Amino acid sequence: MNELQQKISQIGVVPVIKLNHPTRDAAPLAKALIEGGVPVAEVTFRAAGAADAIRIMSESFPEMLVGAGTVLTTKQVDEALAAGAKFIVTPGLDPDIVRYCQEKGVTIFPGCTTPTDYHTAYKLGLEVLKFFPAEQSGGLAKIKAMSAPFPMFKVMPTGGISLKNLADYAASPVICACGGSYMVTADLIENGEWDKITKLCEKSVEIVKEARKK
């Protein structure tokens, strides 16, 4: 893993965020995440203000690892990088976008769930893959099964991860970190419940640490 991937792995969880009001919510949300011991965020392009949110978070808290999620085009890659994104996440495996990010020198986590995806990722020289949607695609059992023919990969499962199953995922040596939106739900953000977000992050970090000791 490269330095950024190692940092994300050390944190153990990656909040997956959709921000509808970036000018209002981006900075206090970033502060809440950092105070909870989770200085990383995947800001999804599912909301129109994603680039603005990335820019605000990155400028307000330079130490934070802010990336762009749900990236579907090279144009969005450019928008994300211009806003200060440190990594790119795609829901599927698009070799063209992977190569584009590699040319730009930016880390990309493409969504992979099948042997064909993994094989293509191997040929592209990738090391860490997003496994999405995790629970709906077979969960930890499938991730472990896939690691048999593809032991070179670390995996970042996203989709269906919660406090209830986080420990199970985090305990597996195949897992780099777990992506999730449970600590940054739309209701928590909309209501400005930053303290609750911080506590959920603290709990998540605690669960990951304990799981990795086993």
N, C-alpha and C positions, 0 to 999 in steps of 0.2 A: 504493500500500500504506500502511496505517496504521503507527504506530510499532512495535507488537508484531510485525507481519508483517515489517517491515524488519529488526528485530533477529534474527528467526528466519532470514531470508534471509542475513544477515551470518554467522551461525553455519554455515549450509549443510546441516546434518543434524539430524534429530529422532529420537532414540531412542524406539522404540515398546515400552512396557514392560508386562509382566504380572507383578504381584507377589502371591504367595500368602501371604507372611509380612511384611507391611508394617512391623510394629513392630520386626522384626529387621533387615530389609534396606533399608528406604526411605532412611534417613539415610546409611549408608555408600555406597549406590548413587549418591545425589545427589552426594556428595563426590567419588566416582570420576569421574562425568561432568564435573563442574566442573573437576577437575584435568586432564582430558583436553581441555579447551577447548570443551566442549559443555554449556553451562549451560541446557539445555532438555530437557523430557521430556514425552512423551505417555503418561500412565498410563491403561491401558485398563480399562474396566468389565467386561472378561471375567473378572476376579477379584473375589471378594466384598469384598475389603479395599481397593478402589480409592480410595474417599474418604479412608480412613485414610492411605493412602500419599501422596496429594496433600497432606493436611494436614501430615504429618510433614516431607515435603520442603520445603513452602512455609515452615513455621515454622523449620526448621533452617537453611535457606538462602534468605532472602528475596529475594536477587538472582537466583534461578533462575526461569526461565519454565516453570512446571509447568501442563500442561493435561490435560484428560480426553479419552480416546479411547473408541471403540466406544460412544458415547452414543446411546441409542435412544429415550429418552423425555424429556419436559420435567421429570419428577421427577428423573431423573438429572442434568439440567442444574442443577437447584436444589441437589442433593447436592454436585455438583462445585464450584459457586460458593461454597457454604457452607464447603467444605473449603479454599478458597483458589485454585481453578483460575483461570488467567489466559486460557485459551482452551478451546474445545470442538471436538472432531473427531467427525464421524459417518461411518459406513461408506457411507451412501447420501445422497441428496438428499431431505430431508423439509422441504418449505416451511414447515410448521407449526413445526418445531424451529428452522429458520433465523430465522423472524420472531420467535419467542420470545427467541432469543439477541439479536437486534437490539434488541428492546424492553428487554432487560436491559443492553444496552450492552457485550456481550461478543463478542469475535471468534470466528467459527465457520468451520471448514474442512470443508465437506460433501464426501462422496465423489461424484465425477462421472466418467463414462467415455463418455457418448454425446452426440450433438448435442442431443438433447432435454434432457439434464441441464444442458448448458452454456447452452442458451437459457433454461431456467428460472432458472438461477443469475444470468444477465444481467438478467432481469426483477426479480430479488430484490436487485439492486445489489451483488452480491458481486465481489470482486477476485482472491482467491486460492482455488483449489480443490484439494481432495485428489483425486488420481487413483488409484483403488483398485478392484481389485488391479492394480497397474501392469503388471507383466510379463505376467500372464495376460490382460490386456485390450488387448494390442497394443504395450505398452512405449513407448519414446521415439518410434518411428516414428509411432504413432497420436497421441501428444501433439503432435508437430510438425504433423501433418495437421490436427488439431483447431484449432490456433492460427491457421490460415489464415482461417477464417470468424469466429473468436473471438479476435482479437489482444489484446483488453483483459484477458485473464486471465493470471495467473501460476499455476503448477501445483506442487503438492507430491506427487510420486509416492510411493506406499507399496505394498509387496508385491513381493517378489522382488529388492529392492535389496540389493547386497552390495558388498564391496570390489572385486569384479571388474568391475562395471558402473557403479559410482558416478561415475567420471570422465566417462563418456559422457553420463550424465544431467546432471551438474553443469555441463558445458561448454555446455549449451543455454541461451540467454537466456530461454527460456520458463519455466525451472525456478526456483522460489523457494527450495526446499530439498528434500532427500530424506529421507523417513521410512524407518526400518528397525529391525529387531530383531537384526541380526547382531552388534551390539556389546553387546547386553544379553540374550543367550540364556538360556533357563531354566537350563541347566547352569552357566553362568558365575555367575548370581545365586545359585542353590542352593548352590554350592560356595564362595561368597564370594570369587571371584577378581576382586577389585576392581582390582588392578594390571593384569590383562589387559584389563578393560573400559576403563580409562584409556588404555592403549596403542592399543586399537582406535579410541577416540575421537580420539586424537592423529593416527593414520594417516588417519582419515576427513577430518579438518579439512585435513590436508596435501594430500590428493587433491583436495578441493574447491578449495582455493586455486590449485593448479597447473592444474586444468582451466579455471578461470575466466580464467586469464592468456592462454589460447589464442584 
